[in-house]
């Protein structure tokens, strides 16, 4: 049976991030926090529907007493639909595959509107439930109760190649090659248009003797280390950078994502400073260089 993607809101402020509940959380400004690999099951997002499932949540609807004082933003909705489309492409789904059986809001899942009758109806009152969960029944206050279908329509449009209403910026440009001091040796880097240093992920991992395995089908580097606690940085790499992305994560457990990088010329590149901060590596400045690893 094909996986199901469940779309949630977190009933929190726009900046809320917590691991263990959702695979990805979308902040109010549309920033994606990829927290766990999509290849593993989490056990707390959609009652009796957590197996063979992916959960993506917008951090919103946490207003009190009126949840709609913190509504889903257009940036969140756009980013969520783009992320679902990206996941669907990675699974070779076509636009016609985006049905309620494969992409559902929590409101629809709670009310068994896919016809699977997985559990008692705990969904919106308007759909015969007690109103415990009504995520994305509506996309806006007072709007029609067709939020799920509107989201699926937007995802289908993205998969069909229709123009993206928010195409983002041109791809980040790289200006020059250089070297930097790193652990007593010279590390080859490339400098982008913003002055940020990038290095090959393989070079960085080898330099610090960190075992890893590259999975090209999933665009994922699996790290064999147990002393890393991801920080889920606000400035983590986003799809708007204009290059294909890969993710670096830990093996086993709930597969937390450490960082995301870019693919250039079919090779994986990391922001050097982000890599250093995530892996507990001492960084020096003026000039920029790397020292020893002191722990994740």
C-alpha positions in Angstrom: 0.0 0.0 0.0 1.3 3.5 -0.9 2.3 5.8 2.0 0.0 8.5 3.1 1.0 12.1 3.8 -0.9 13.8 6.6 -1.1 17.6 6.8 -1.4 19.1 10.3 -1.3 22.4 12.1 0.4 22.4 15.5 -1.9 24.7 17.5 1.1 26.8 18.5 2.9 30.1 17.7 4.6 30.4 14.3 8.1 29.7 15.7 7.3 26.4 17.5 9.6 23.5 16.7 9.7 20.1 18.5 11.1 16.8 17.4 9.3 13.4 17.6 5.8 14.5 16.5 6.2 15.5 12.8 8.7 14.8 10.1 8.7 18.4 9.0 7.4 21.6 10.6 6.8 24.7 8.6 7.3 28.0 10.4 5.1 31.1 9.9 7.5 32.5 7.3 7.5 29.3 5.3 10.9 28.1 6.6 11.0 24.3 6.6 12.4 22.4 9.6 13.1 18.9 8.4 13.3 17.0 11.7 13.2 13.3 10.8 13.8 11.3 7.7 10.7 10.5 5.7 11.8 6.9 5.5 10.9 6.2 9.2 7.6 6.1 11.1 6.8 8.5 13.9 4.2 7.3 16.4 2.3 10.4 17.6 0.9 12.5 14.8 -2.3 10.8 13.5 -4.2 8.4 15.7 -4.0 4.8 14.4 -2.5 6.1 11.1 1.2 6.5 12.0 2.5 3.5 10.1 3.6 3.9 6.5 3.0 7.6 6.9 4.6 11.1 6.7 3.5 14.0 8.8 4.0 17.6 7.8 2.7 20.4 10.1 2.4 24.1 10.0 3.3 25.9 13.2 0.1 28.0 13.6 -3.4 28.1 15.0 -2.2 28.6 18.6 -4.2 31.7 19.4 -6.3 31.8 22.6 -9.2 31.9 22.9 -9.5 32.2 19.1 -7.0 30.0 17.2 -7.5 32.1 14.1 -5.5 34.9 15.6 -2.5 32.8 14.5 -3.8 31.5 11.2 -1.9 29.5 8.6 0.0 32.0 6.5 0.2 32.0 2.7 4.0 31.4 3.0 3.3 28.3 5.2 0.6 26.9 2.9 2.8 27.4 -0.2 5.9 25.8 1.5 3.9 22.9 2.7 2.4 22.2 -0.8 5.9 22.5 -2.3 7.3 20.1 0.2 4.5 17.5 -0.4 5.1 17.9 -4.2 8.9 17.3 -3.6 8.2 14.1 -1.6 5.7 12.9 -4.2 8.3 13.4 -7.0 10.8 11.4 -4.9 8.3 8.6 -4.8 7.6 8.9 -8.6 4.0 10.0 -8.0 2.3 11.8 -10.8 -0.3 14.6 -10.3 -3.2 12.1 -10.6 -1.8 10.2 -7.6 -2.6 13.1 -5.3 -5.9 11.8 -4.0 -7.5 11.8 -0.5 -6.1 8.3 0.0 -2.5 9.5 -0.3 -2.6 13.1 0.9 -5.0 14.0 3.7 -5.5 16.7 6.2 -5.8 15.7 9.9 -9.4 16.8 9.8 -10.1 14.4 7.0 -8.2 11.6 8.6 -10.0 12.1 11.9 -13.3 11.7 10.2 -12.2 8.7 8.0 -13.1 10.6 4.9 -10.9 8.4 2.9 -13.4 5.6 3.5 -10.9 3.4 5.4 -12.8 3.5 8.7 -9.7 3.3 10.8 -11.2 4.5 14.1 -14.1 6.4 15.6 -14.8 9.8 14.1 -13.0 12.4 16.2 -13.0 15.0 13.5 -14.9 18.3 12.9 -18.4 18.7 14.3 -19.6 19.6 10.8 -18.5 16.1 9.7 -20.2 14.3 12.6 -17.3 14.3 15.1 -16.7 15.9 18.5 -14.3 18.5 17.0 -11.1 17.1 18.6 -9.2 17.6 15.4 -10.1 19.9 12.5 -6.7 20.7 11.0 -7.1 22.3 7.6 -10.8 21.7 7.2 -10.6 25.4 6.3 -7.6 27.3 5.1 -8.9 30.6 6.3 -11.4 31.8 8.9 -14.9 31.6 7.6 -13.7 29.9 4.4 -15.3 26.8 2.8 -14.8 23.4 4.4 -12.8 22.1 1.4 -9.2 22.8 2.7 -8.0 19.3 1.9 -9.1 19.5 -1.7 -7.7 23.0 -2.2 -4.3 21.8 -0.9 -4.4 18.7 -3.1 -5.3 20.9 -6.1 -2.3 23.1 -5.4 0.0 20.1 -5.1 -1.3 18.6 -8.3 -0.6 21.9 -10.1 3.0 21.8 -8.8 3.4 18.2 -10.0 1.9 19.0 -13.4 4.5 21.7 -14.0 2.1 24.6 -13.8 3.8 27.9 -13.0 4.7 28.2 -9.3 3.0 31.4 -7.9 6.1 31.9 -5.8 9.1 30.8 -7.8 11.7 32.1 -5.3 15.1 33.6 -6.1 17.5 32.6 -8.8 19.9 29.8 -7.9 22.6 30.8 -5.5 25.7 31.7 -7.5 29.3 30.6 -6.6 32.1 33.1 -7.3 35.5 31.5 -6.6 37.4 28.6 -5.3 39.7 28.8 -2.3 41.3 26.9 0.5 41.0 27.3 4.3 42.9 25.9 7.2 41.1 22.9 8.8 42.6 20.7 11.4 46.1 21.4 10.4 45.5 20.8 6.7 44.2 22.7 3.6 40.5 22.2 2.9 39.2 23.0 -0.6 36.2 25.3 -0.5 34.0 27.4 -2.8 32.7 30.8 -1.9 29.2 31.8 -2.9 27.9 35.2 -3.8 27.1 35.9 -0.1 30.6 35.2 1.0 29.7 31.8 2.6 32.2 28.9 2.4 31.0 25.5 1.1 33.0 22.3 1.1 32.3 18.7 -0.1 30.5 16.8 2.6 32.7 13.8 1.9 35.8 15.9 2.5 34.5 17.3 5.8 33.4 13.9 7.1 36.7 12.3 6.1 38.7 15.1 7.8 37.0 14.4 11.1 37.0 10.6 10.8 33.1 10.5 10.8 31.8 7.3 9.2 29.0 7.8 6.7 27.0 6.1 4.0 25.6 7.9 0.9 22.1 6.9 -0.3 21.7 8.4 -3.8 18.1 7.3 -4.2 17.1 9.3 -1.1 19.7 12.0 -1.5 20.7 11.2 2.1 24.0 10.9 4.0 23.7 8.6 7.0 26.1 9.3 9.8 27.5 6.6 12.1 27.7 8.7 15.2 25.9 8.9 18.5 27.1 12.1 20.1 25.3 14.7 17.9 22.3 16.7 18.9 20.8 18.6 15.9 20.1 22.2 16.5 17.5 22.8 13.7 18.9 26.1 12.9 16.7 29.0 11.7 19.2 29.6 8.9 19.2 26.0 7.6 19.4 25.5 3.8 16.0 25.9 2.1 14.7 24.9 -1.4 14.7 28.6 -2.3 18.5 28.4 -2.6 17.8 27.1 -6.1 19.9 23.9 -6.0 18.7 20.3 -5.4 19.0 19.5 -1.7 20.3 16.5 0.2 20.0 15.8 3.9 22.5 14.5 6.4 20.9 12.4 9.2 21.7 9.9 11.9 21.4 6.2 11.4 18.7 4.2 13.4 16.2 5.4 16.0 13.9 8.2 14.7 16.5 9.3 12.1 16.9 12.9 13.1 18.1 15.3 10.4 21.4 17.1 11.2 21.5 19.5 8.3 20.6 20.0 4.7 23.1 20.8 1.9 23.1 21.2 -1.8 23.9 19.1 -4.8 26.3 20.7 -7.4 27.8 18.7 -10.3 26.3 15.6 -8.7 28.2 16.1 -5.5 27.0 16.9 -2.0 28.2 20.3 -0.5 27.7 21.6 3.0 28.0 25.1 4.4 31.3 24.9 6.3 30.2 26.9 9.4 26.9 25.1 9.7 28.7 21.7 9.5 31.2 22.9 12.2 28.5 24.1 14.6 26.4 21.0 14.2 29.3 18.7 14.8 30.9 20.6 17.7 34.0 21.7 15.7 36.0 24.7 16.9 35.8 27.5 14.4 38.3 30.4 14.1 37.7 33.7 12.3 39.9 36.3 10.5 40.8 34.2 8.7 38.1 31.5 8.8 39.4 28.1 9.8 38.4 24.9 11.6 40.1 23.2 14.6 39.3 20.1 16.5 36.0 18.5 17.1 34.9 19.0 20.7 31.6 17.1 20.6 28.2 17.5 19.0 
